[in-house]
Amino acid sequence: MASNGSNGKSAAAHGDGHLWPMGAVTRRTGIGEHTLRAWERRFGFPSPLRLDSGHRRYPSDQVQQLILIHTALDCGYRAGDVVPLTRDELEDLLRSCGAFEPEPGSGLAEPMTDSVFDACRRFDRELLANGLTAEATNLGVRRFLLERVAPLIEEIGEAWAQGRIEIRHEHFFSEVLEDVLRGLRANLDGAATGRPVLLATLPEEHHGLGLHIAALAVVAAGRRVRVLGPHMPVEEIAEAADALDAAAVGLSMSLFGVDDGTGEAIAELRRRLPPTTELWVGGAGAAHLGTAPDGVTLMPELEDLDAAVAAL
């Protein structure tokens, strides 16, 4: 049994040269961050590249291998039996139990491509919009949101933080992506049914991109949606929910939208909503709220929203 480990310095030399952030890897493979770190310590795999900031980056061939490992675990094998295997050994093992189904083509598509960065730097709306739309068409809406949009936002944010792009490029990307999300949602609106989900942000939250990501996910699940937009007073959200007889109100919250008064604002909105209207709080900021007020569901991951919509 051969080892598949390699040191972090050589990780970028494997596969197609692209590197995946931790969040994108967990969404693509279904394997949690804690588990990935534990395997790295115990088995020497995966072996990500470490940035100067300490963040891990995973080459595409390791991401593909992790998908095979996850499939083997689903077949009943233990981590200690399959994580140390080479990719060829994993494929042979999965063939023996009828679980190996290689994707046609060249495997994984990279969520952050050079063309996206290039389009942002040149403010090329057509190139960026066409590329995003093509990915949505190829993958379907749900996979597009999980495997492209979420990793892209993370990569763009880190590129800005590291000085590889400027804030103007980040804003341009967000504006084009929002237009693409609106267009995709418009194509699905006519088939959506049921009491709507109302989406907004609290007054201190000025970031609206998360609303359009959530809105597309809701409509793709077959549920009607209405978007109020960012920076909405609590009483306005409550009155709109009442007028629409909303099945749920969803608040999008970035890391920058959480302050000392956020918890009380959410609790106040919950008090104003009827018991038949659920209250959801999603986005990166949801994980930093601590304990949610009674009657409020926190949804830090997009998968949480999928489950909540399905349960309505």
Secondary structure by P-SEA (a helix, b strand, c coil): cccccccccccccccccccccaaaaaaaccccaaaaaaaaacccccbbbbccccbbbbcaaaaaaaaaaaaaaaacccccccccccaaaaaaaaaaaccccccccccccccccaaaaaaaaaccaaaaaaaaaaaaaaccaaaaaaccaaaaaaaaaaaaaaccccaaaaaaaaaaaaaaaaaaaaacccccccbbbbbbbcccccccaaaaaaaaaaaaabbbbbbccccccaaaaaaaaaaacccbbbbbbcccccccaaaaaaaaaaaaccccbbbbbbcccccccccccccbbbbccaaaaaaaaaac
